[in-house]
Amino acid sequence: MTAQLLVVGSANADLVVPAERRPSGGETVLGGDTETWPGGKGANTAVAAARLGADVALLGAVGDDAHGRLLLDSLHGSGVHTGLVRVVPRPTGLAFITVTPDGENSILVSPGANHALRPDDVASVVSEAKVAVVSMEIPLDTVERAINAAAASGTRTVLNLSPVAAVPAPTLAGVDVLLVNEHEAAWLLGSGAADGMVGTRELAGLLDLGPRAAVVTSGARGAVVVEQEGLTEVPTPAVEVVDTTGAGDAFAGALATALTRDAGLADAAASAVRVAALSVTRRGAQPSYPTAVELE
């Protein structure tokens, strides 16, 4: 299967519980009714791109269960090619999400079927795409193989390094665009600041790790594009936040979509912040993602 944009990553069912606050260690907090939404970093990214009109395929894995069928239906309904989504004898991945009244969330992921996605599943297909987005929540050796194979074939690579993990230097050297949030950037740069954050100018140090460029998202403050030529700050529109679940994946899908259309990285990031901003005004991950018509 050939698609201009290939997303390699996870597919999870999101079990979302609203609560007044997140519990501390050893504490029980009563929440509202649980809702089940299609999610997962890979599936979210693919759906966000498809809703913007991208020709996109997902390479991932789900279980032969109700959650897997929920995900496949959402992917099909959004226009994502699913021929590379494997159905495996493991439960579909789950994300347990607590959302507080300010729209912020905390997430615990049980990978399940996502851990059945192995390096041999990716090497032969990433070379067919113009852009490949690789996200975490799948085995690290699969991430490494996908990036290395794509780079070797000339496919443009975007690594959404979330949740953040140590990636070997040779793999980072094959990354065209490293996509992280401000907390993940601080971890990669070994920030010793009391708040665990880094200043904007320090973000240039991400390129010393190997990628050719980086994009650092900062929620309501927008994003910073890091290139050899310098830093570009990209503001985000002011919106009323309802639920931030999946906003980073919406950003990733929109960024990759723009790159398949040969946009410059700063312009691609500007498009992505608009998509992410609109997504947080709605509940859920995939159901919150806007179409190209809505953006207009």
Helices and strands as residue ranges (DSSP letters): E 5-8, E 12-18, E 35-39, H 41-51, E 56-63, H 66-78, E 85-88, E 93-99, E 105-110, G 112-116, G 119-121, G 126-128, E 131-135, H 140-153, E 156-160, H 169-172, E 177-181, H 182-189, G 201-209, E 213-217, G 219-221, E 223-227, E 230-234, H 247-260, H 265-279, G 286-288, H 292-295
